[in-house]
Amino acid sequence: LDEVLLWRTVAEVLEDPLVPKVFQNGLYDCFVLHYGYNIPVLGAKEDTMLKFWEQYCELEKSLGFQASILTNEPYYKFQRKSGDTKTLYEYCCRDSAVTIEVCNSLEHILTPSRKQHYLFNVAVQEPLLYMELRGIHYDKKLAKERLKEIEHSVYEWQTKLDNVAGRGIDSMMSRETLLQKAQEVCCFKRDL
């Protein structure tokens, strides 16, 4: 009975659009809560994974990594696997606090144009969740054809970039010369 009351209370907060929510990879959490527990999450305002990606797209996006460079919080992520209930509960509370701290730190870093793009990505989460929950219909044959077109285009542009960088393969090179060059680069043993 206590667990039912607890879930109902949590659901009321999550379903209230007037209570703003801050996530780390919110699309995943919202999907699990909706699909697994029939709790639609409303009022998702921030997502630290998306916000961090907007500024540092080449870096790891985990909360542990973000916390290590944006907060003074000592490393705590190992506590997630603790068998001790008290340690696990403290970990969960710390994770929530760190998520908000990271979110606030990132607020001061984003340029106006990046902030605008970030807010667009946050807004798109709801339609993406809708598609995840209900599925989408698409033409598999057409998608396969389009993928081939895109891959062909990528290969063409990669060849052009390789040629500009002086790294391309001369298309007039004989097969034997091409094989010899490949062996020079790839093989430790140069000949029989």
N, C-alpha and C positions, 0 to 999 in steps of 0.2 A: 504494500500500500504506500509506503514512504517513497519507493522508487517511482511509482506512477505519479504521485504528487510532484516529485522533483522534476520529472520529464515534462509534466504539464506546465510547471512554472518556467522552465527553460524555454519551452516552446512559445509561451506567451511573449517572452522578451524577444526571441528570434523572429517571431511573426509580426512584431510591432514595427511598422515602417518609421515611426517617430523616434525610435531608439537607433542612433547611428552605429554601424558595425565596422570594425577595422579587422581585416584578414591578412594572413600570409597565405597566398594561393587560395583565395576565397572560392573560386569556381569549383575546386575539389570539395571543400567543406560543404558548400551549399548543395552540391550534387548528392553527397553522402547523406546529409541531413534530410533532404527532400525524398530521395529514392529509398533510403534505408529506414527512415523513421517517420516519413510523411510529414516533415516539418519544413514548410517553405520559409526561407530566410528573406526578410524584407528589410530595406534600409542599409544595404551594403554601400558604404561611402568610400572606403579606402582599401587598398590591397598593397601591402608592402613589397610583395614580389614584383608586381607590375610597376610600382613606383621606382623601385631600385633598378629594374631593367631599363626604365626610361632614361636614367642617367648613366648607368654602367652596364650596358647590354653585353659587354664582353666578359663580365665577371660572373662568378657563381651567384645564384639567387637565393640560396638557403637562408633561413632566418639566423642560423648560427654564424654564417659568414658575415651577414649584414651586421649582426650585433658586435662581431669582433672588430669592425672598423668604424661603426657609427655610435657605439655606446661604451661605457666603462664597465659593463657587466662582465665579470669573469666567466670563463667558459663553463657552461652548465648542461649542455645538451646530452652528456653521458648519463645524466640522471633519468632520462626517459626510459632506460632499460632497467631501472632499479627495481628490485623485488620488494623493497620497503615502501609501503603505502604512503607514509608521511612524506618521504623523499619524492615520490611520484606526484603527489598533490602539490608539493612546493614547486616542482618542476613545471607543472601545468600553469600555476599562478605566475611564475616567473616568465614563462613563455608569453603569456598574455600581456604582462607589463612591458616586456622587451619589444613586443610587436608594436605597441603604441609609441614607445620611445623611438624606435627606428622610424616609424611613420612621421613623427614630428621632426626628427633630424633631417629626413629627406625633404620635408616641406621647404626648408631654407636653401636647398641645393638646386632644385629644379628651376630652369629658366621658364619664362612665361609660355614659350612655344612648346617646350617639353611637358609642362604642366597641362596644357590644353590637350595634347596627344594622350597623356596619361588618363585624364578624365574621360576622354573618348573611349579608351580601352576599358575603363571601369564600367562605363555605361553599356558597353557591348556584352558584358558578362551575363546580364539577364537574358538576352536573346540566345546566347550560346548555351546557357543552362536549359532553356526551353527546348532547344534542339537535342541536347544530351538526354533529357528526360523522355522526349517523345520520339526521337529518331528523325532522320531526314530521308527523303527519297531522292535519289540521284541516278542519272543514266550512267551505269558502269562502263558501257562500251564507249560512250562519248568521253568520259573521264579518262579512260585508258588512252584514247586517241590524243586528247589534250596533253596528257603527261608526256607522250612521245614528242609532240610538237615542242613543248617546253624544254625537254631534255636536249632535243636537237639544237634549239636556240642557245641553250647553256653551253653545249659543246662548241658551237660556232664561235660564241663570244670568248670562251676560254682559249680557243686556238688563236684568235686575234690578239688577246692579251699576252699569250705565250710568245707570239711573234714579236710584239712590241717590246717585250722584256728580253728578247733574244734567247728564249728558252724553247721555242717551238720546234717542231719536226719539219724538216724540209720534205715537202710532198713529192719532190722529184727524186728523192733518195731511193736507191734500189733496196729490195727486200733484204738482201745479204748485208748491205751496209747498215741498214736500220737494226738488224739483229745484232751485228757486231757492236754498235753503239749501246744497245740495250744491255748486252753482256758486260761491257766496260763499266756501266753504271751499277748494274745489279749483281753481278756475279763475283765471287771471291776467286774462283778458278777461271783464269782467262782462256785457257785452251786445254785440249785433251792431254 
